[in-house]
Amino acid sequence: MIMVNHCFVCGKDNPDSIGLEFEVRDDGVIVSHFSLGRKYEGYPNILHGGILAAILDDCMGNAIFKKGLLNYTVEMCLKYLKHCLVNEELEVRGYIVGMNHKVVETEGEIVNSQGEVKVKATGKYYVVGPLEKQWDI
């Protein structure tokens, strides 16, 4: 089984990781709650869009990973609807919407505590194979 303990977004053994913990809801949606400090700021008091992109990428990829499949990002498209603030309570959600051969299509979003959608994303991920296999990566 592949362990991703050094992931920049969710790695438990990476001291520089954002430290997100993903859970699978009953409906299959992957979620994580987070609030980031000024270390992840772009413009004053606004979280950097690249950090939000990394979080969405990891969440959507985890929707596939949690099904036991090793995958890599092929394509990702984001719409930043409203800025996310430093220290704002946020939730990221990701889920699978389809599969075409070895490419899985996903959607994700970041919402605030009032349920307001701040960032929307779509992604395509290439499935390499099952996690149980020994991979030379």
C-alpha positions in Angstrom: 0.0 0.0 0.0 1.3 3.4 -0.9 1.6 5.9 1.9 1.6 9.6 1.3 2.8 10.8 4.6 5.0 13.5 3.1 2.2 15.2 1.0 2.3 19.0 1.1 -1.4 19.2 1.8 -2.2 16.2 4.0 1.1 14.5 5.0 1.4 13.6 8.7 5.2 13.2 8.5 5.8 16.5 6.7 6.5 19.3 9.1 5.6 21.8 6.3 2.3 20.1 5.5 -0.9 22.1 5.7 -2.1 19.1 7.7 -5.6 18.5 6.2 -7.4 15.3 7.3 -9.9 14.0 4.8 -12.9 12.0 5.7 -15.4 10.2 3.5 -19.1 11.2 4.0 -21.9 8.6 3.6 -22.6 10.0 0.2 -19.0 9.4 -0.9 -18.0 13.1 -0.9 -14.5 13.7 0.6 -14.4 16.6 3.0 -11.9 18.4 5.2 -12.3 21.5 7.4 -9.5 24.0 7.7 -8.5 27.5 8.6 -5.1 28.9 7.4 -3.0 31.6 8.9 -1.0 34.4 7.3 1.7 32.0 6.3 -0.6 31.1 3.3 -1.5 34.7 2.5 -1.3 36.2 -1.0 -2.7 39.8 -0.8 -3.2 41.2 2.7 -5.7 39.0 4.7 -6.5 36.9 1.6 -5.4 33.2 1.1 -3.2 32.6 -1.9 -5.1 31.1 -4.8 -2.3 28.6 -5.4 -2.7 27.2 -1.9 -6.5 26.8 -2.5 -5.8 25.1 -5.8 -3.4 22.6 -4.1 -6.1 21.9 -1.5 -8.8 21.3 -4.1 -6.4 19.1 -6.1 -5.6 17.0 -3.1 -9.2 16.6 -2.1 -10.4 15.6 -5.6 -7.5 13.2 -5.9 -8.4 11.7 -2.5 -11.9 11.0 -3.8 -10.2 8.4 -6.1 -7.3 7.5 -3.7 -9.8 6.5 -1.0 -11.3 4.0 -3.4 -7.9 2.3 -3.5 -6.6 3.7 -6.8 -3.3 5.5 -7.4 -3.9 8.5 -9.6 -2.2 11.6 -11.0 -3.7 14.9 -11.9 -4.1 15.4 -15.7 -6.1 18.6 -15.7 -7.7 21.0 -13.3 -9.9 24.1 -13.8 -10.8 26.5 -11.0 -13.2 29.4 -10.7 -12.5 31.8 -7.8 -15.9 33.2 -7.0 -15.0 35.0 -3.8 -11.8 35.4 -1.9 -11.0 33.2 1.1 -9.8 35.1 4.1 -6.9 34.3 6.4 -8.2 32.4 9.5 -11.6 31.9 7.9 -13.3 28.6 8.7 -13.5 26.7 5.4 -14.5 23.3 4.1 -13.2 21.6 1.0 -15.3 19.0 -0.8 -14.4 16.6 -3.6 -16.2 13.9 -5.4 -16.2 11.7 -8.5 -18.6 12.6 -11.4 -17.5 10.1 -14.0 -14.9 7.8 -15.5 -13.8 7.3 -19.1 -11.3 4.4 -19.4 -8.5 5.3 -17.0 -9.4 9.0 -16.6 -11.7 9.9 -13.6 -13.6 13.2 -13.7 -14.1 15.0 -10.4 -15.6 18.2 -9.0 -14.8 20.1 -5.9 -15.5 23.3 -4.0 -14.4 25.3 -1.0 -17.2 26.8 1.1 -17.3 29.0 4.2 -19.1 28.2 7.4 -22.3 29.8 6.0 -22.2 27.4 3.0 -21.2 30.1 0.6 -19.2 28.7 -2.3 -15.9 30.5 -2.6 -14.0 28.3 -5.2 -15.3 25.7 -7.6 -13.1 23.2 -9.4 -13.2 20.4 -11.9 -10.4 17.8 -12.4 -9.3 14.9 -14.5 -7.1 12.2 -12.9 -5.3 9.4 -14.6 -5.7 6.1 -12.7 -2.4 4.1 -12.7 -3.8 1.1 -10.8 -4.6 -0.3 -7.4 -2.8 1.0 -4.4 -1.9 -2.5 -3.2 0.5 -3.0 -6.2 4.2 -2.2 -5.6 4.9 0.9 -7.7 8.3 2.3 -8.7 7.5 6.0 -8.1 
